[in-house]
Amino acid sequence: MTIPPVAERRPHSFTTHGITIEDPYAWIRDPGYPDVTDKDVLAYLAAENAYYESVMGPHKALTDRLYEEMKGRIKEDDSSVPQKDGDWLYWTSFETGGEYRKWWRRPVAAKDDGSDDVLILDEPALAEGKEYFRLGAISVSEDGRYLAYAIDDNGSERFEVRVKDLESGEHLPDVIPGMLSEIVWTSDSTGFLYGLANEQWRTDNVRYHRLGTPIADDIELFKEADEGFRVGVSETSSRKWIVIASGDHVTSEVWLLPANDPLAPPLLVSARKAGREYDVDEHDGTLFIHTNDTDPNFRLCTASLAAPGDWSELIAPSRDFYMTGIECFKDFFIVDGREEGLDQIEIRRYETPLVARRIAFPEASYDAGLGNNPEYDMSVLRVGYESMVTPGTEYDYDVATGDLTTLKVQEIPSGYDADRYRTERLKIAARDGTEVPVSIVYPKDFPRDGSGPLFLYAYGAYGYAIPPGFSTGRLSLLDRGFAYAIAHIRGGDDLGQQWYLDGKLDKRANTFNDFVDVAKGLVADGWTSAGRIAIAGRSAGGELMGAVVNSDPELWGAVIADVPFVDVLNTMLDGDLPLTPGEWPEWGNPIEDKAAFERIRGYSPYDQVKAQAYPPMFISGGLNDPRVTYWEPAKWAAKLRSVKTDDNVLLLKTNMGAGHGGKSGRFESLREAAEEHAFVLWQLGVAD
């Protein structure tokens, strides 16, 4: 099938705020969703998938080479560094050829000869025969006897909880479907707390399950009334308190339950206030409260359990340091943050909280953070580090001496020589004068005459920063002469929460402009030229892709838009969709606010498709995706096909058995990356 499918146009319109919107592809949304059974919808998606296969078929050899390269950089029989939690050491491993992990433990006192190793969870066995498999929450009871875990086998993110007796190796009859949360055990190991997804795929509750009792008898401990809020459950570092947190993107509220008495009345830390976020840890009866109540860069306060709403400032907000989180340990606490967009880890003592010691990292641009540190009483911390040229490295950090001991460096079996590459952190001025950071990695002989191809990635939403980390898959582009850049655009919180605020709501255009201006700046500086730039974004980053192909199509030589959030106006007008009410603080509520309606309509990629030449595009979606529903990329592709004036390739690939994350498994996901890289190389004319 070499002729692209043409989706039928069916008359459909709606009127909001006195404005009538025509939407001839609305029929692609199956009215029975999440069950997709409409024959016309399935036939259209199948036709697009068949067209995708026919167009990419001639490039299968290239895709296979890329896949084998990527696979060759992964250590197949890999295992994590064991970490102590209570009386046991825990770790995970992959077997050669294995798509999924195995989870192990052994007694702390046992010899490291394999004789006492116990397999506690076998993901490959659980995934056998399934097109999709994902392990969600996993938690061992306080006494070490029981393992509760959650699985999703279709990508819908409605997990099923199971419980295994680690002494007998048998599963208990306790099975809980429809879960969407973490799992937190009570301190007596007789039960755990969790949350169910409601019909709209929102977690609005916390429930208590006691082992051996019917699921129908589980006790609802908390119920959220605001449909825009989502509820999570966790525990403090000391494990004395269970934390119930409810919130949306801008407001939060926290309740505490004694871990040894989950039926006690929950303790409200401080009632929600619109626009205020906070999270809580506890040490020796004192609450440590991380909040943005007075400054978008956050501050740290303390309060007593007797008066949890009476906050006293411990560490004031800083103009330069963006405090992203805190974690309490027995003898010290950790403050995480970023300065100039780079990760910082501060160790502070309770007796001298204003004195901070930072862990020093060697490169000018990197990604670093605390690793798995499950115990409250720790003197050595697990720390992770990587950069765009340095593979992932795991350290032990001695809090007393400040020494870093290397435990593991990511192994690349096919070989890796960091000296072949260079990395820099650039600053490029956007049109309003704001300097946007850019992390870039490139072959050391990369030309600076504008002739080189460049791959540009960004996200730019929800205050999510894209770290300048390491990628083995990226090497397939670098080794073919590409430079690879990450634009740290507004909408993420790379430079602090204000950076995020400056890319949302009525400032959303900054996100799109930053990306375009970074690309133009890279062209002006000789890194590449217009038409030699491949761009990629996922989910809300896919919205970014949609916006910039509408505004500046001539800049891009190839576009990858994975599960793109492109039908923004329709989605934000539908309060019955799973995510919409909680998204209004991020994008605006076009139902109630005409200004929000006009603003969203003005940039929504689907609504702004126009009769013009578009660059080559590779669009993906997932039939079971609850976050960006399958019809968003499908409608967008259909509309683009009907109006674009070019002959460039446009592909739509819908994963019929997966969700937001694409295919599961460490190798199957590589195949999707190989397909996208092959598309980019083909469209930019880069010889293999």
Beta strands, then each sheet from edge to edge (+ up, - down):
strand 1: 13-16
strand 2: 19-22
strand 3: 83-85
strand 4: 88-93
strand 5: 102-107
strand 6: 118-122
strand 7: 134-140
strand 8: 146-152
strand 9: 159-165
strand 10: 171-179
strand 11: 184-185
strand 12: 191-194
strand 13: 205-210
strand 14: 219-223
strand 15: 230-235
strand 16: 241-247
strand 17: 252-258
strand 18: 267-270
strand 19: 278-283
strand 20: 286-291
strand 21: 299-304
strand 22: 312-315
strand 23: 321-328
strand 24: 332-339
strand 25: 342-349
strand 26: 356-358
strand 27: 367-370
strand 28: 380-386
strand 29: 393-398
strand 30: 404-409
strand 31: 421-429
strand 32: 435-443
strand 33: 454-457
strand 34: 483-487
strand 35: 533-538
strand 36: 556-562
strand 37: 617-622
strand 38: 650-655
sheet 1: 1+ 2-
sheet 2: 3+ 4- 5+ 6-
sheet 3: 7+ 8- 9+ 10-
sheet 4: 11+ 12- 13+ 14-
sheet 5: 15+ 16- 17+ 18-
sheet 6: 19+ 20- 21+ 22-
sheet 7: 23+ 24- 25+ 26-
sheet 8: 27+ 28- 29+ 30-
sheet 9: 31+ 32- 34+ 33+ 35+ 36+ 37+ 38+
end
